[in-house]
Amino acid sequence: MDHIKEGLEKADEKLGTVVDGGKAEVDIGKENSNISDATRDIGRKMVELFDSGKTIDDEDVMALYKKIVDSRAKIEELKKQQEEYKKKL
């Protein structure tokens, strides 16, 4: 009976690890979407700036770029978490 209980506990632990790894994959997808959105918004903002005769030295563009940099950092952290989940399996 103890072997069955131990086996179920290990299976439950592995299932939790798989779920956590799947969540990390979803979060990576969200961050990639954030990068795409910010990249599109930067392009739109640059066209607006050029149309108004301004240069690209603009705080709004830099704020959008910061979102991209932040998302890239989150993706790297999530990938590290995924590797840890894989090691647990």
Order of alpha helices (4+ residues) and beta strands (2+ residues): alpha-alpha
